[in-house]
Amino acid sequence: MKRVVRRAVFVVALALGVLVIIPAVAGAHPLGNFTVNRYAGLRVGNKAVSIDYVVDMAEIPTFQARPTIDRDGNDVISPAEGSRYAAGACTKITRQLDLAIDGTRAAVSVHDHGLQFLPGQAGLSTLRLECQLGATVDARSGDHALTFRDRNESNRIGWREITAVGVGTTLRHSTAPTRSLSHRLTVYPQDRLQSPLNQRSATATVQPGGAATSPLNESLRSSPNPVARGFDGLTNWFTSVVGRHDLTLGLALIALAVGILLGALHAVVPGHGKTVMAAYLVGERGAMRDGLLIGLTVAATHTAGVLLLGLFLTASQAFAPESVYPWLTAISGVTFAALGVSLLVRAVRRRRQYRAGFLAPPWHHHGAFDRLGDDQDHGHDHDHGHGHGHDHGHDHDHDHDHDHDDAPRPAMSRRELVTLGVAGGLVPTPSAIVVLLGATAIGRAWFGALLVVAYGIGMAFTLVAAGLLLAWARHRFDLRAKGERLMRWAAVLPIATACVVTASGVVIIARAAALA
């Protein structure tokens, strides 16, 4: 028996490890497909301040900007269209820059501009806009207080960086470094990807005198170094297929199969409520059908969310998708926390009723597995002597269905299980959205939708398989858990489960607050 118990515990631990620990397998733009990253390099002289301003747009904001740039709608951006857009965008940027010397605001104007499109994910492009800006100031004598603030698109997420150097001047007490950590948004530091730089203002004291020259940034026309995308080879191939114009039936079928595989792998990484699902199935003796329902609901919700968000992005250029993610994450966290509190109240109530003698022990349970005929070994040792041929004179009836009135009911109703699944799949995966938009950009929205559905099928396979494995492992453990210590552990497990679910919800809420 001990060997069976050890195996069951090992299976549960292994399943939880697979669900929670395995790292991500692929990425996209190092700072995310939604980001708009900005750099402002100030060179402060006695009579003028020049600003090297760079904007690095990831795939999704670039997709939204293309219709504005492509004025004739022929899907080809001509040099004239690019130049017209760059001039207008740089002028718009200057209106949201506050540069002042001793409290007197200096007017910022555009001196030069440039626009580049670089290869991105799923056949989409990223956009790099460079603006050479300048302002006239008077800092020829005495100390002067310099202030600079960038108010451009404060609602968009991304890397925000400011540098400042003196040219013929000396900057004292400067809050901006002299060199760019990201090399003007060309190479982002790996150790800052999870906590991007977010500097939107800078101050310094300007003193006359100093080096006549300063370390120059790369010229406006120089091509930036390729940004490290961190793609897994399989994901790279998958996203490249989306943008191919010579798509064949065989290649499309392979892409669908790879989409299923990537969806299955994606479902393994942290997220989508897998920890909550695992805690529920293990701690509340969830049946196989519970794992099936939760897994399918997560996958269906995720697929619907990707398609819906893709539709909004295609229809609106002003829609900022990253602003939706904190709200979706918060809703998911609140839902998990509420379900956890509900589970906790029920678990405490059942425990009190058991102690008062109104309920059978928490481990005395005949689950769906018994009704399915999977191992009819009951948790109690009694014998029904039905081999003799006379009627029993007992006042009770031996019913082999064992539908005890005091047996604990399922911890969650079907509606609550669906709610748990919806909360787990509520936040769409950005890479799946990029795949959909990449196909839409070349007139194959139907193919992108098929790939997203295939992705969801892969997710469903992994989540359902994990749910069934956890439910089976818990069932096998229940059948063999006869020791007093194990019974005590089983008695407190529902309360521990409720605490895990509630804590997971609180963590997700905190993450949403950080995103906001």
Secondary structure, DSSP 8 states (H G I E B T S, - for coil): -HHHHHHHHHHHHHHHHHHHT------SSTT-TT-EEEEEEEEE-SSEEEEEEEEEE-HHHHHHHHHHH-TT-SS---HHHHHHHHHHHHHHHHTTEEEEETTEEE--EEEEEEEEEEE-GGG-EEEEEEEEEEEE---SSS-EEEEEEE-TTTTS-S-EEEEEEESSEEEES-SS-SS-TTTTTTS--GGGSSS--B--EEEEEEEE---S-------TTS----------HHHHHHHHHHT-SS--HHHHHHHHHHHHHHHHHHTTSS-TTHHHHHHHHHHTT--HHHHHHHHHHHHHHHHHHHHHHHHHHHH-SS--GGGHHHHHHHHHHHHHHHHHHHHHHHHHHHHHHHHTTSS--TT----HHHHTTS----SS-------SSS----SS---TT---TTS---SS-HHHHHHHHHHHT-S--HHHHHHHHHHHHTT-HHHHHHHHHHHHHHHHHHHHHHHHHHHHHHHHHHHH--SHHHHHHHHHHHHHHHHHHHHHHHHHHHHHHHH-
